[in-house]
Structures are given as C-alpha cells and as structure tokens.
Amino acid sequence: MNKQIINLLFIIAICFVAYILFRNLDFKEGFDANTTDVKTTTSTSTSTSTPTSNGVAGGAQNYAANIKSMTIKNQDMLLIAKYRNDYENAILNLDDLINTIMLQTALSVDASKPLPSIEKLAKLESARTALNNVMKFVDSSK
C-alpha cells in the first residue's frame, strides 16, 4: 500500500512538472512565430502591418520591398565589384576542396555499407552545384 501511494505521488509530481513546463513554453502548433508577430514598414508609408492583416496578397508588396532592401544591404556590405577576384579565388578553392573530399569519399566506400558514402557524395555534388551558382552570381554582378 505504501509503494502505491509513493508511485501515485511521483505520477502527480511528473504531471505537475509537465504542466508547468508546457504552460511556460511559448509556442503555437502549426504556426511560425516569426511570421505571425513580424511587423513590416514601407519606405513610402509610416504605417505598419502584419503579413496576415490583408491576407497573403495584401502583404506581398511590403514583403517584396523588404527582400529587395535586404538584398541591397548585403550587396553594399559585400562590395562584390571591389573584391570580385578575392571572392572568385575563395570559390575556386572551395571547389577544389569539395573535389578532394569527394575523391577521398569515393576511395573509402565501405563495401558492406555503401549508402552513407553515396549520400555524402550526393551532398558534396549539391554543394559543388551551389558553388557554381554562386560563381555565376559573382560573375554577373557589376
């Protein structure tokens, strides 16, 4: 009888701790907290609106303007025209690094479990494709 009371108290204590824990967590199932609470502003207007105030289409113009603003800030920070050669060298060196890692991976495939090595090769190929796209972007920027 005494063990049953102790077990019951443990269950109640665990439930109480779980209740306190989940009560203090701030989450909504199915919603991204970053998209529901973010307020955006436009450069021509001083009003603020949430992305859901006018539906998805109502906030599209502000959303596009914010993305364009972030892109311009990043371009200003990177100074692509000034440091193009340095960026190209870094990208080429990364490409060489990926190629050597791919060769090492291809030469060290475990015959009993080849799938992890093949998956690693696929990820490295994806990274190399991404580097090619970055190189095209650097080359096209003026």
C-alpha positions as CSV (number, residue, x, y, z in Angstrom):
1,M,0.0,0.0,0.0
2,N,2.8,2.4,0.8
3,K,4.5,1.8,-2.6
4,Q,1.3,2.6,-4.4
5,I,1.0,6.0,-2.6
6,I,4.6,6.8,-3.5
7,N,4.0,5.9,-7.1
8,L,0.9,8.0,-7.2
9,L,2.7,10.9,-5.8
10,F,5.5,10.5,-8.4
11,I,2.9,10.5,-11.2
12,I,1.2,13.6,-9.8
13,A,4.6,15.3,-9.5
14,I,5.6,14.4,-13.0
15,C,2.3,15.7,-14.4
16,F,2.6,18.9,-12.4
17,V,6.2,19.5,-13.7
18,A,5.0,18.8,-17.3
19,Y,2.1,21.2,-16.8
20,I,4.4,24.0,-15.5
21,L,6.9,23.3,-18.3
22,F,4.3,23.4,-21.2
23,R,2.5,26.3,-19.6
24,N,5.6,28.5,-19.7
25,L,6.6,27.5,-23.3
26,D,5.5,30.0,-25.9
27,F,4.6,28.1,-29.0
28,K,1.6,27.6,-31.3
29,E,1.3,24.3,-33.1
30,G,1.4,24.8,-36.9
31,F,2.4,28.5,-36.8
32,D,5.8,30.0,-37.2
33,A,6.3,32.7,-34.6
34,N,8.5,34.7,-37.0
35,T,5.7,35.2,-39.5
36,T,2.8,35.9,-37.1
37,D,4.5,38.6,-35.0
38,V,6.7,40.4,-37.5
39,K,5.7,44.0,-38.4
40,T,6.9,45.4,-41.7
41,T,7.2,49.0,-42.8
42,T,7.4,50.6,-46.2
43,S,9.7,53.4,-47.2
44,T,6.8,55.5,-48.6
45,S,4.4,54.9,-45.7
46,T,4.8,55.1,-41.9
47,S,2.0,52.5,-41.2
48,T,2.8,49.1,-40.0
49,S,1.0,45.9,-40.9
50,T,1.4,42.3,-40.2
51,P,1.6,39.8,-43.1
52,T,-1.8,38.5,-42.2
53,S,-3.7,41.8,-41.8
54,N,-4.7,41.9,-45.5
55,G,-4.3,38.3,-46.4
56,V,-1.3,36.9,-48.2
57,A,-1.7,39.1,-51.2
58,G,-2.1,42.3,-49.2
59,G,1.4,42.0,-47.7
60,A,3.2,40.8,-50.8
61,Q,4.3,44.3,-51.9
62,N,5.8,45.1,-48.5
63,Y,7.4,41.6,-48.4
64,A,9.0,42.1,-51.8
65,A,10.2,45.6,-50.8
66,N,11.8,44.2,-47.6
67,I,13.5,41.4,-49.5
68,K,14.9,44.0,-52.0
69,S,16.1,46.1,-49.1
70,M,17.9,43.2,-47.5
71,T,19.5,42.3,-50.9
72,I,20.8,45.8,-51.4
73,K,22.2,45.9,-47.8
74,N,24.0,42.6,-48.5
75,Q,25.4,43.8,-51.8
76,D,26.6,47.0,-50.2
77,M,28.2,45.0,-47.4
78,L,30.0,42.5,-49.7
79,L,31.3,45.1,-52.2
80,I,31.3,42.5,-55.0
81,A,32.8,44.7,-57.7
82,K,35.7,45.6,-55.5
83,Y,36.5,42.2,-54.1
84,R,35.4,40.1,-57.1
85,N,38.9,38.4,-57.6
86,D,39.1,37.5,-53.9
87,Y,35.6,36.0,-54.0
88,E,36.3,34.1,-57.1
89,N,39.6,32.7,-55.6
90,A,37.7,31.6,-52.5
91,I,35.0,29.9,-54.5
92,L,37.6,28.1,-56.7
93,N,39.5,27.0,-53.6
94,L,36.2,25.7,-52.1
95,D,35.5,23.8,-55.3
96,D,38.9,22.2,-55.2
97,L,38.3,21.3,-51.5
98,I,35.0,19.7,-52.4
99,N,36.6,17.8,-55.2
100,T,39.3,16.3,-53.0
101,I,36.8,15.4,-50.3
102,M,34.7,13.7,-53.0
103,L,37.7,11.7,-54.1
104,Q,38.5,10.7,-50.6
105,T,34.9,9.6,-50.0
106,A,34.8,7.7,-53.3
107,L,38.0,5.9,-52.4
108,S,36.9,5.0,-48.9
109,V,33.4,3.5,-49.6
110,D,32.6,0.6,-47.2
111,A,31.6,-2.3,-49.4
112,S,29.3,-3.6,-46.6
113,K,27.5,-0.3,-46.1
114,P,28.0,1.9,-49.3
115,L,24.9,4.1,-48.7
116,P,26.4,6.6,-46.3
117,S,29.3,7.3,-48.6
118,I,27.0,7.6,-51.6
119,E,24.8,10.1,-49.6
120,K,27.8,12.1,-48.7
121,L,28.9,12.2,-52.4
122,A,25.4,13.4,-53.3
123,K,25.6,16.2,-50.7
124,L,29.0,17.2,-51.9
125,E,27.8,17.3,-55.5
126,S,24.9,19.5,-54.4
127,A,27.4,21.8,-52.6
128,R,29.5,22.0,-55.8
129,T,26.4,22.9,-57.8
130,A,25.7,25.6,-55.3
131,L,29.2,26.9,-55.6
132,N,28.8,27.1,-59.4
133,N,25.7,29.1,-58.9
134,V,27.5,31.5,-56.5
135,M,30.3,31.9,-59.1
136,K,27.8,32.7,-61.8
137,F,26.2,35.3,-59.5
138,V,29.6,36.9,-58.7
139,D,30.5,37.0,-62.4
140,S,27.2,38.6,-63.3
141,S,27.4,41.3,-60.6
142,K,28.9,44.6,-61.6
